[in-house]
């Protein structure tokens, strides 16, 4: 299912959005992931007491907050190298690191493809899912690229109902009034999902999308009618921050 103005899904297991740790509490690998992660957030407050709905009525409703959060991690060279090293360190099967690296390359078709792992969490008036969306990237030359492979986990969806009280006022021409109380029931949806998208690393003219001094990638999430979100990676800036982190690491 899809939301009209905003929408969610992916490859690993869908999980609850983790609380962001202070940067000083991140491990070097977590900090590297953070550097290569772009985010988009949408938040809107709806409801509240005494909202005028028409001339003779008001809505008494607790505040509701609509939210959408999308994060996407770009697995470029530095992050892939660090991930393979971490897998080797944590491996308990006595496989050589070369074998692990070969298996990793086969699993992700690396370095021919690069991948972006996406997480989405939403609390909206309609269910949100990633899979129905059109998701693509655009480079700094405004050339767009579709993913060559898409993997989606099952969207997790929780439904929560609410009850608003509508107070209708009558006879505004007298010094008194009486009220009639009615109730309006609605539903909100908490949705979460995960996706992994793979893209060709080298385009048709032989340019490496990840290996250019001015490389910048923008990921767009789009419904049939409008764009929902855009996330941007400025690769030169990210690499400068990664190099600065490396100099500070003992």
C-alpha positions in Angstrom: 0.0 0.0 0.0 1.1 3.5 -0.6 0.5 7.0 0.8 -0.7 9.7 -1.4 1.8 12.4 -0.6 4.7 10.7 1.2 5.5 6.6 1.0 8.1 2.5 2.3 10.4 -1.3 2.6 14.1 -4.0 2.0 16.8 -6.5 1.7 17.8 -7.3 5.3 15.5 -7.7 8.2 13.2 -4.7 9.0 14.1 -3.3 12.4 13.0 -0.5 14.7 14.8 2.7 14.2 17.8 2.8 16.5 18.4 5.7 18.8 21.3 7.8 17.5 24.3 7.5 19.8 26.5 10.5 20.5 29.4 10.4 18.0 32.0 10.0 20.8 30.3 6.7 21.7 30.4 5.2 18.2 33.0 2.6 17.3 35.3 3.4 14.4 33.1 1.2 12.1 29.9 2.8 13.3 31.3 6.2 12.8 32.3 5.3 9.2 28.8 4.0 8.6 27.5 7.3 9.9 29.7 9.3 7.6 28.3 7.4 4.5 24.7 7.7 5.7 22.4 10.4 4.3 19.0 11.1 6.0 15.7 12.7 5.3 13.1 13.7 8.0 9.5 14.9 7.7 7.5 16.0 10.7 4.1 17.7 11.0 1.9 18.3 14.0 -1.8 17.8 13.5 -4.7 18.0 15.9 -4.8 19.9 19.2 -7.7 21.4 21.1 -10.2 23.9 19.7 -9.5 23.4 16.0 -12.3 25.1 14.1 -13.8 22.7 11.6 -16.9 24.7 10.6 -18.9 27.7 11.9 -20.9 25.7 14.5 -18.4 23.1 15.6 -14.9 22.6 17.0 -12.7 19.5 17.2 -11.3 18.6 20.6 -8.4 16.3 19.7 -5.1 15.4 21.3 -2.0 16.4 19.3 -0.9 13.9 16.7 2.4 14.0 15.1 3.0 12.6 11.5 6.6 11.5 10.9 8.7 10.0 8.1 12.4 9.2 8.4 14.5 7.7 5.7 18.2 6.9 6.0 20.4 5.4 3.3 24.0 4.2 3.6 26.2 4.2 0.5 28.7 1.4 0.5 31.7 3.0 -1.2 35.3 1.7 -1.1 36.2 2.7 2.4 33.1 1.3 4.0 33.3 -1.9 2.0 36.9 -2.4 3.1 36.1 -1.7 6.7 33.0 -4.1 6.6 35.1 -6.9 5.2 37.7 -6.4 7.9 35.0 -6.4 10.6 33.5 -9.6 9.2 37.0 -11.2 9.3 37.6 -10.2 12.9 34.2 -11.5 14.0 34.3 -14.7 12.0 34.2 -17.9 14.0 34.3 -20.4 11.1 38.1 -20.4 10.6 37.7 -19.1 7.1 40.6 -17.1 5.7 40.0 -13.4 5.2 40.7 -13.9 1.5 37.8 -16.4 1.3 35.5 -14.1 3.2 36.4 -11.2 0.9 35.7 -13.4 -2.1 32.4 -14.5 -0.7 31.5 -10.8 0.0 32.4 -9.8 -3.6 30.2 -12.6 -5.0 27.3 -11.8 -2.7 27.3 -8.1 -3.7 28.8 -8.3 -7.2 31.5 -6.0 -5.9 33.2 -3.9 -7.3 31.1 -4.0 -10.5 28.1 -2.9 -8.5 27.8 -0.7 -5.5 24.9 -0.8 -3.0 22.8 1.5 -0.9 21.0 0.1 2.2 17.8 2.0 3.0 15.7 2.1 6.2 12.4 3.9 6.5 10.2 4.6 9.5 6.8 6.3 9.3 3.9 7.3 11.5 1.3 8.5 9.0 -2.4 8.5 8.3 -1.8 5.8 5.5 0.5 2.8 5.4 4.0 3.5 4.1 6.1 1.1 2.0 9.3 1.5 0.0 8.7 -1.2 -2.6 6.1 0.7 -4.6 8.3 3.7 -4.9 10.5 4.7 -7.9 14.0 5.1 -6.4 17.0 6.2 -8.5 20.2 8.1 -8.2 21.5 11.2 -10.1 25.1 12.2 -10.5 26.6 15.7 -10.5 26.1 15.9 -14.2 22.3 15.4 -13.7 22.4 11.9 -15.3 20.0 9.5 -13.7 20.6 5.8 -13.0 18.1 3.1 -12.1 19.1 0.2 -9.8 20.1 -3.0 -11.5 18.8 -5.0 -8.5 16.3 -4.3 -5.7 15.8 -6.3 -2.5 13.0 -5.6 -0.1 12.2 -6.9 3.3 8.6 -7.2 4.3 7.2 -3.9 5.6 6.3 -4.0 9.3 3.0 -2.3 9.9 1.1 -1.4 13.2 -2.3 0.1 13.2 -3.5 2.4 16.0 -7.0 3.9 16.2 -7.8 7.2 17.8 -11.1 8.9 18.8 -11.6 12.7 18.5 -14.5 14.5 20.2 -16.4 17.0 18.1 -18.4 19.6 20.0 -21.3 21.1 18.0 -22.7 24.4 19.1 -26.2 25.5 18.2 -28.4 28.7 18.4 -25.7 31.4 18.1 -28.4 34.1 18.2 -29.4 33.6 21.9 -27.6 34.3 25.1 -27.3 30.6 25.8 -26.2 27.6 23.8 -26.3 23.9 24.2 -23.8 21.4 23.0 -24.0 18.0 21.2 -21.0 15.8 21.5 -20.2 13.5 18.6 -17.1 11.3 18.0 -14.9 10.9 15.0 -12.8 7.8 14.8 -9.5 7.6 12.8 -6.6 5.3 12.2 -2.8 6.0 12.2 -0.1 3.6 10.9 3.4 3.0 12.2 5.4 1.5 9.3 9.0 0.4 9.0 11.0 -1.3 6.3 14.4 -1.9 4.8 15.7 -2.2 1.2 19.0 -2.8 -0.5 19.5 -1.3 -4.0 22.4 -2.1 -6.3 23.7 0.2 -9.0 26.3 -0.2 -11.8 29.5 1.5 -10.7 30.8 2.4 -14.2 28.4 4.2 -16.5 28.0 3.7 -20.3 30.8 6.2 -21.1 33.2 4.4 -18.7 33.1 6.9 -15.8 33.3 5.4 -12.3 30.5 7.0 -10.3 32.4 6.6 -7.0 35.8 7.7 -8.2 35.7 11.3 -9.3 37.0 14.4 -7.4 33.7 16.2 -7.9 31.4 13.1 -7.4 28.1 13.8 -5.9 25.1 11.4 -5.9 21.5 12.3 -5.1 19.0 9.6 -4.4 15.3 10.4 -5.2 12.3 8.7 -3.8 9.2 9.2 -6.0 5.6 8.2 -6.2 3.7 8.2 -9.5 2.8 11.9 -8.8 5.5 13.6 -6.9 8.9 13.3 -5.2 8.9 12.3 -1.5 12.5 12.8 -0.5 16.0 13.4 -1.8 19.2 12.3 -0.1 22.6 13.6 -1.1 26.2 12.3 -0.8 29.1 14.7 -1.6 31.8 12.1 -1.9 34.7 14.5 -1.6 33.4 16.0 1.6 32.7 12.5 3.1 36.2 11.3 2.2 37.7 14.4 3.9 35.7 13.6 7.0 36.7 10.0 6.9 40.4 10.9 6.5 40.1 13.4 9.4 38.6 10.6 11.6 41.4 8.3 10.7 44.0 10.8 11.8 42.3 11.1 15.2 42.0 7.4 15.7 44.8 6.0 17.9 
